[in-house]
Amino acid sequence: MPALPQLSGRETVRAFESLGWQVIRQRGSHIILIKDGSFVTLSVPDHKEIAKGTLRSLIRSAGLTVTEFLDTLQK
């Protein structure tokens, strides 16, 4: 399994936005994203560094593989 890079909350949100997710609100230090046709909401912490386990959980909740997410970051 490929290693995840160290990302901030804002960088993570930008990556998910390029995959079709939209920011609907921010409550405190968490940014909430939704996607049309998906029942899942993603809650991304707006921190300087997101824990790798949290990032992996967000990727899994979005229905992606780590490789697909990393390919998005490369673009």
N, C-alpha and C positions, 0 to 999 in steps of 0.2 A: 504494500500500500504506500503510495507516495506521501512524503512528508508535507504537512501544511505549513505555509509561511506565517509569520507573525503579522497580523493585520489589526488595524484600528477598527472601531465600529463604523466610522464613516467610509472607510475603504471597503468594508464588507457590504454596506448598503449599496455603494456604487456597483459592486460586482453583481448583486442580486437585481438591481435596476436594469442592468444590461441583459439580464435573463428574463425580463418582463414583469418583475415585481414592482409594485408602486408603494411609496410611502404614503400612509393615510393619516398618521398622527405621531406625535412624540409626547410621551408622558414621562416626565422626570428624565431619567437617564436611559430610557429605552425607546427605540424607534420601531414602530409597528409597520410591517409591510403585508400587503395582500397581493393576490394574483387572480385575474379573471379566470373562472373555471376551476378554481382550487378552493377547497374548504379549509385549508390551512392558513394560519396567520403566523408570521415570523416576528419574533420580538428580539431585536438586535440591541445589545447593550452599547451605549455610546461612550465607550471607554477608550483609552489610549491603546490598550492591547486587549484583545479578546482571547480568553483561554482556548487552547486548542480543542479541548473536549466540547466546549460550548460551540465553537465554529463547526466541528464535525457534526454535532447535533442539529444545527441549523441547516447544514447541507443535506443531511438525511431527511429532515422534515420537509425540505423543499422538493424531495423526490429526485435528488441528484446523486451522482457518485463524486468522490473526491476528485477523480481525474477530470470529469466534466467541469467542475467548479474551477480547477486549476487552469484548464484550457480557456475559460472565460477571463481569468486574470491575465493571461498572456496576450490577449487581444488589446 
